[in-house]
Amino acid sequence: MIFQKIQSDKFEQVLFCQDSQVGLKAIIALHSLALGPATGGCRFWNYSTEEEALHDVLRLSKGMSYKASLAGLNWGGGKAVILGDTQKTKTPEMLHRFGEFVERLKGHYITAKDVGISADDLREIKKKTQHVLGIEGDAGSSGDPSPATAWGVFFGMRACTQFAFQTNRLKGLKIALQGLGSVSYYLLEHLIAEGAEVIGCDIDPLAVERAVKKYGIEIVSSERIYDVDCDLFAPAALGGAINQDTLGRLKCKVIAGPANNQLESPEIGYEIMSRGIVYAPDYAINAGGLINIYYEEPRQGGFNRVQALEHVSQIEKTMTHLLERAREDQLPTHVVADRMAEERIQKALRTQLS
Ligand code: NAD
């Protein structure tokens, strides 16, 4: 069963790591090394079954391959999961042992932060391996990825509005922003500076208060956000925002925002297309944070924010290309994004073979 899965999705390597003395159970998945080291965060999660953990690490590492490829990075996709309960089982010894397993991969896998792993945890892991990036607060770190993600989303939105409204200026456009967390907070700065009209929502009153205080935006309830009369709907909260229940309620011509896994199912992407809505595939538009951290890698010569943000702004060009191709091929944008990402990986593999 496992080989069937990793063969059909073309995984290079999957490692099961254990040390019962320190209570470590971890899986490291290296989806692709064609473009460069397999890179992706380590998630610490209390999975209800081992199958669930395996499913998660495979899904996430493949997603990282596509995201890095489409963003033009010379990175492959990887991911690690440590199976455990944060409150009870996470110890420095366990993290050290995990670091030793990462070290054995000799840089073919680079780890970073994900759900359940803090900057301090990464520091523990780093005691055993150099192949760690994104330790916020450390010298040479690229810091909080949210501003870079927001910068990329802003440029991705410009490509989408050019397509839908024949202008990449957001001035005067009505934007419904679902979720006013970290990325949205930075995104608002660009949207308001451009003269867009933003209507936001959040389930957290503090997030609402912060956005209203700084930007004076209009607020609706989280339930009402789908019914707002708007030009662009920006999912910036949790996954699955676009589903059978919500799509029909949207009045926008563009869906573009930072949230991961926005489509509840791939079929929804086809329905978005049939409704004539321009959809920015999530991993294409939210790659800014990943691009930012890429410039932290030693072979890039030390973190350079200007260079990183310049690369992030290229999301506008990539998105334009993607939207044009989707129109030509009469395919949903999420399908075209996968194809473009796969093509770059396949090209790199052919070059290696020749
Ligand atoms: P965040 O946790 O800071 O913000 C999310 C906000 O959404 C929170 O304020 C939360 O209260 C709100 N929210 C949750 N459910 C909601 C609902 N039903 N209706 C309205 N608001 C709701 O997260 P973030 O870092 O801003 O990331 C936002 C999204 O972008 C997430 O899906 C994340 O995975 C994705 N993303 C973030 C980054 C990054 O650099 N932070 C990078 C890539 C993708």
Residues whose N, C-alpha, C, O or C-beta is under 5 A from the ligand:
A	BS01	NAD	P145 S146 T149 Q178 G179 L180 G181 S182 V183 S184 C201 D202 I203 D204 A207 S222 A236 A237 L238 P258 A259 N260 N286 G289
